[in-house]
Amino acid sequence: MLIIDAHLDLSMNALQWNRDLIASVYTIRTREQRMSGKGRAGGTVAFPEMRQGRIALSFATVLSRSTGTTVPYYDFDSPTQAHGMARGQLAYYHALQRMGLIRMIEDATGLDDLWGDWERWEASGAAPGQEPPLGFVLSMEGADPILDPAQLEEWTDLGLRALGLTHYGPGRYAGGTGTEKGLTDLGRAILPEMERLGVLCDLTHMSDQAFWQALEIYNGPVLASHNNCRALVPHQRQFSDDQIRAIAERDGVIGAAMDIWMVVPGWTFADAGKRNVFLSQVIDHIDHVCKITGSTRHIAIGTDLDGGFGLEQSPADLDTIADLQKIPDLLRQRGYGEEDIAAICHGNWLRLLRETWAGR
């Protein structure tokens, strides 16, 4: 089954974590064995395993914050520094494309070409090592690197197609996870520009206040690239049933995330490494979205598997991202039919992109 993953922090891992993602996960783990720190020697994502797992298309992020709270790898003292880092992350993707390893997907024609290549490869017998290039849709997690709303058009010219206004903490454009802050003046100003330019609004990480304010201002297509259900894991980082319904009413899509503190209630970082959470419990979140929206149309995959953690914070039955191929069978065990499984694994993201780009 071909898979689309709506959230991978690939360039951040390559540059800030100094990981050569062209090498395998196992080579990267070996190189990091003597490194201390969260996630080191335990990464789960690299290009060979993405190809093995048939992750044909990903929303690949640039991530660089300037929130005033210095956090290693993420946060910078000024918006200009954040901007420079984000442009460097974009340059990394462009270098990969120049080498023929990936394709940056910016429009419906490019999407259909890529997807057709992967479908033909799979139909031909799926010979390992002969896969088409990985497809990347450029997304930005947290709008801090955009110096002002007028600069958004420059970013879209560079390929930006999805934008989340905030991350953790008090972003320049909106309050994020762990805050009670709504949209800032910058946030209110950039949303009409996003709508004008056809940029998908990623509601992930928005505070409750910012979430509802954004839906009042922005009338374009929405998604939540990597988000789980507050009804199952009570935490502000997850979305309430009302928020999930609001996304569905806009015909948006939610990507089920794999960071296990978001999968089961009561997990704390003191539990890291115990690995007592499984992919079947991610399916619980998929089930919940289907139940409250009445269909499989609004749920998909958005793993965030490389979002600053590794095996210690991943489902126990997942060694690398290639193990996303276990999801179709887990869905079959829950009674999902083949059309619904295909929708969850890739079809819903394809539909959202095609509809967005048809009107862009």
N, C-alpha and C positions, 0 to 999 in steps of 0.2 A: 504494500500500500504506500503510495507516495504521500508525503507529509509536508505540511507547511507549519513552520514554527514562527510565531509572531513576535518573539522577543529573545534576541541573543545579543549580548554585549561584546561582540567579537573584537572590535578595534580597541576597546578599553583593555581587554585581556592581552592583546598583542603588544600594545604600547606601554600602558602603565604597569602591567604585570610581566612584561618582557617574555611573552610566550609566542613561540613560532608555531602558529596554527596550521602551517603546511605540514608539520610533523604530526605523528600520531599522538593521541592522548597518552599512550604508554611511554613514549619517548619523553614527552613533556613531564610526566610524573617522575621519571628517572632523573631528569635534569634538576628537579626541584627537591629531591629527597633530603638534602641537607639544609633546605630553607625552612625557617620557622614562619608561622603566621597562618591565619585562617585560610583554608582552601589549598594551601601549597601541597604538592605531591598527591593531590586528590582531584584534580580537574576532570571534567567529564566531556568536554567539547573540544574538538579539533576537526579540521576539514576531512581527513580520511574517514573518521567515524560518522560525520554527517553524510558523506556519500554512501557509506555502508548502510546507514539507517534510512536512506532514500529521503533525506531532508532536502527536497528539490528546491525549496524557496524558503527564505527566512526574512523577517524584518530585522535588519542589522542596524544596531544603534550607533550613534555618537552620544557620549555621556561625559559631561564636564560641568560641574556646578560652581556657583559663586554665591553661597548662602550666608557667608559670615561665620560658618562653623567649620573649621578646618578638619577635614577627614582625609586620611591618606588615599591616594589614587583618584579621588573624586573631586575634591573641593579646592578652589583657588581663591586668592585674596581679592581678585578684581574680575569684572566681566571681560576685560580685554584678554586676560590670561585664559579664562574659560573659553573664549572665542578662539584663541590661538590653538589650544589643545584640541578643540572640536574640529578645527580645520585640518590639523595633523591627522586625526582619526579618519577623516574623510579621504585624505591623501593616501592613507594605507589601503582603503578599499579601491581607490583608483589604480594603485600599483598592482594589486591582485588582479584587477581586470586587465591591465596591460599585459600581464603574464599569461592571461587566458584561463586563470583558475576560477574566476567568478564572472558573472554578468550582473551589472547594475540594472535593475528593472525599473523603468520610469513611466511606462505607458502600456496601454492594452496590447499594442502590437508586440512589444518586447515580452510581455507576460505570456501571450499566446504562443510565441515562438519558443520560449523556454519550456513551457509546459508540454508543448507538442514534442519537443526533443526528448524530454524525460519519459513521456508516454511511449514513444517509439522505442527508446532504449529498453524500457521494462518489457514491452511486448516482444522484443527480439531475443529474450532469454536472460536479460539482466547480467551480462558478462561483467564481473568485477574489474575495475580498472579502466573501463571504457565509458564511464558515466559522462553525461554532459556537464558543463560547468555548473557550480552552485549558483542559484539566483539570489540576489540580495535586493530588497526594497529598503531604501535609506529612511531610517527613523531617528528622531532625536528624543532622548529621555531627559526631560527638563529643558526648558527654553532659555536657560541662563546664558548660553553662548551667543544668542541672537542679541546684538547690541541694542537694537530698538525695533519696534514693529515694522518700520519701513524697510529694514534689512531682510525681512522674510523672503521677499521676491528674489533677492540674490541667492538665498539658500535654496529656493525651489529651482532656480536656474542650475544650481549645482546638483540637483537630483533629490532634494528632500521631499518626501511624500507623506510622512506621518509625523505628528508632533504632539508630545505630551508636555504640558506647560510646566510641570513640576516633578520633583522626586521626593526624597525625604527632607523634611524641614521647611523653612520659610524661603521658598524660591522667589526670584525676582518677578515672576509673572503670576504666581499663585501659591497659596499655602498648600503644602504637601503632607505626606504621611507624618503623623505625630503633631500636627498643628490644628488650631481652630481658626485659621486665617482663610479668608476668601480670595477672590481675584484682586490683584493689584491694579493700579491704573494701566500699567503696561499690559497686563493680562486682558483687561477689557478692550484695549486698543488692538491687540494682535488677533483676537478671534474673528473680527470681520475681515481682516486681511487673509486669514486662513481660509475662510469661506470663499472669498473672492478668487483665491489662487487654487482652490480645490485640494487643500491639504487636509488629510484625515486628522481629526482631533482624538488623541488617545487620552482617555479619562483616567487611566491608571495613576495611582499615587495622589490624586486630588483629595484634599480635605472634603468633608461633606459639604461645607459651605461653597467651596470653589466648584465642586461637581454640579450643583444645582444652578449656580450662577452661570456657569459655562453653557449649560443647556438652554438657558434663557436667551443668551446672546447669540450663540452659534447655531445655525440651522443646517450646517453641512453634515456629512457622514461621520459617524463616531465609531470608536472601538474601545475596548479595554484589553490591551495587548497581553497582559499577564496579571490576572486577577482571579481570586477565589471568592467563596461565599461566606458572608458574615454570619448567616444562620448556622453554619457548620463550625466556623472558627471565629468566635466573637472578638473582633479586633477592628479598629478603624481602618486598617490597611485593606480589609476585605470590603466587598460591596453588599449593602443590604438588599433584601428582596425588592424593595421599591426602586432602588438604583438599577438593579438588573432588569426589572420590567421597563424602566425608562429607556435603557439602551435598546431593548428589544422593540419598543414602540418606534424608535428611530431606525429600525432594521439594522442595528449594529451587531457586532460580534464580540464575544468575550473569550480570551485565551486562558485556558486552565493552566495554572502555574505549578511548578514542581518543588519549590522551596518548601521543605517539609514543615516549617513552623506555620506556614499558611495552609497546610493540608489537614492537620489534626489539631484539636484544641489542647491546650495545656503543655505543648512542647516548648521547652526553653533552650537557650543556647548552652546551658549546663548539660543538656542531653545530647549534645553534638557527638557523633561517632557511635551512638548506641544503635542507630539504624533499625528502628522498630516501626517504621512507616513504609507503606508499600504503594505501588502504582494503583492498586485497586481502590485505595482511599482517595486518590486523585479522581478516579471515576465517580466517586460519591459526589464531588462538586459538579461534574458534568451532568450527572443524573438530576441534581437539584436545579440547575439552570433549565434543563429540559422540562422538568416538572412545572416550574412556576411560569415559564414562557409558553408552554404548550406544544413545543416542537424541538427538533434538533437544529433549527435554523440559526440560532444565536450563540452557539458554543463551539469552541475549536481548541487549538493547542497554542500555548504561549509559555514555553517552559521556564525561561530565565535561568537555565541550568548553569550559565557561566556568570551569574550576577554576584560575584564576590564570594562564592562558596564552592565547595566540591562535594566529594562523596559523603563527608561528615554531615551534610545537610540535604542529601538527596534521598529519594526512595531506596529502600534496601535492595530491591530487585532491579535496580538500574546501575550498571557499571559505567556505561558511556551513553551518549545521546543516541547511539545506534539502537539501544534498547527501547526507544519509542516504538519500534516495530512490535512490541508486546501489546500495545494499546488496542489494535483491532481485535485481537482474540479476547481481551478483557471486556471489550464492548459486546462482542458476540455472547459471552457468558452472561451478560446482563439482559440479553434479549434484543439487542439492536440489530436491525437488518443491514444489509450491505450498502444500500443507498444512504442510510443515516450514518453509517460508519465512515463512508467516503466523505460525507458532508463535514463531519467533525474533524477528520484527518486533514482535509484540504479544501473541500468544496465551498465551505462558507467563506473562507478567506479569499478564494478565487472570485466568488460572486461579489464580495464587498469591493475588491480592487477594481473589477471590471465595471461595476456600476459607478464607482467614484470617478474612474478615468474616462468613462463615456461622457460624463458631464463636465469634465475639466476643460 
